[in-house]
């Protein structure tokens, strides 16, 4: 699977651990994140993740910032993106099951690196349930 990742200055350690984990599992990762803790603007790293998904270069995205909110808002500006802010495994699972989320947003200041890796695993290993949720998901994107 090809996964796109982007992060701001709050997430370089998270990104490094997640990328290593995903590559160990055999996934390819497109890296759009910063590698330093020097202050940067999260939209510069979120939009490329959304664009990878929109053009079919990646199946899923992972975005990371301090609260997870700003970068989630950024990628959700793209019509084909359904980003979910996740801080527990249950929320990550429901984001995939019920919302067919294709991007997970991780709040670095509110999760540990290990939790973030676990969130990504749950997210990527959960299939969309469809059924009663499919009609709702179809109504999310604006044209």
N, C-alpha and C positions, 0 to 999 in steps of 0.2 A: 504494500500500500504506500502511496505517496502522501505525506502529511506536510503542511506548511506551518511554520511557527514564526511568531513575531513577539518581541518583548521590548519594554522600555528599560530604564535604568534600575527598576525594582526587581527585574527578573533574570539577570544573566546566570546566576547560579541555578535557578530553576530550569532555565532553558538547557543549560549544559547537562544537567542530570536527565532531563526528559529526552533530549536528543540521544544521549548515550544509551538509554534504556530502549528507545525505539529502534535504533540501529542494531542493537544486540538482538532484537526480535526479528530483524530482517527488513524493517521498513526503511524507505528513503525519506529523508527530511530536507525540505527546502527552508533554509534559514534566512529570515529577514530581521532577526533581532540584533540588538546591540550586545556587545560583549563586555561593556564596562558599566560602572555605576555613575558615570558622569551624566548629568541631567540631559535628557533628550525629550522630544515630543512624541508621545505614543502613537498619534495618527500616522506618523512617518513609517511605523513598523506594522501597523494594523492593516492599512489599505493594501499593501502587497500580498498579505495573507488572503484577504477577501478576493483579490484579483486572481490569485492562483486557482482558487476554487471556481470562480466564474468562468475562467477560460479552460477549465478541465485539466489543469496541470497538477492539481492535488484533489484528493477525495475529501479530506478533512483539514481543519485548521485548529491551531492552538495559539491563543494570545494571552499575554501575561503583562499586568501592570500592578501597581500598588494595591488598588482596591478591586481591580478587575472591571470596574464600571466604565471608565473612560475608553478603554480599548474595545470593550464590548459595544459601546455606543457607536464607535467609529466603524467597526466591521458591519454592524447592523444597518448602516446607511446603504449598503449594497443589497439590491433587491433579492438576490439569490442566497443570501446569507441568513442563517438562523443561529445566532450566537447565544449561548447560555452561560451566565455567570454561575460557576459551581464552586462550592466550598465543602461539600460533603459528597460521599460516594452515592448516596441516595438521590441527591439532586442531579448529579451527573447521569445516573441511570435513567431518571425520569425525563431529563432533557432529550435523551435519545428515544426512549420508548414512546413518549407522548408528543414530543415537539419535533422530532426528526432533526434535531440540532446538528449542524455540520461544523460548528466551531465551538470549542470550549474556551471560556474565559476564566483564568485563574487569578485570584487575588493574592499576590505574593505576600502582602503584609498580614494576611489572615490565615495562611496555611503554611505548613512546613514543606520543605522540598520533597520529603518522602510522601506526604499527603498528596502533593501535586502529581507525582508519578502514579500513585494509586488512582487518582481522579481520571487521569488520562487513560489508564488501562480500562477502567469501568466504561468510560465514554466510548472508546474505540471498540470495545467488545460487546456493546449492547446494540441490538438491532431495533429499528423503528417498528413499533407494534402495528401500525396501520389501523385498519378497521375504523372505529368511530373517531379516531384522531386524524385520519387522512383529510377529511373535509375541513377540519379546523386549520390544519397546516396549510392547506391550499389557499385559505383566506388571509394568511399572514402577509405575503408579499404584495406591495402596491405596484401597479404598472407604471 
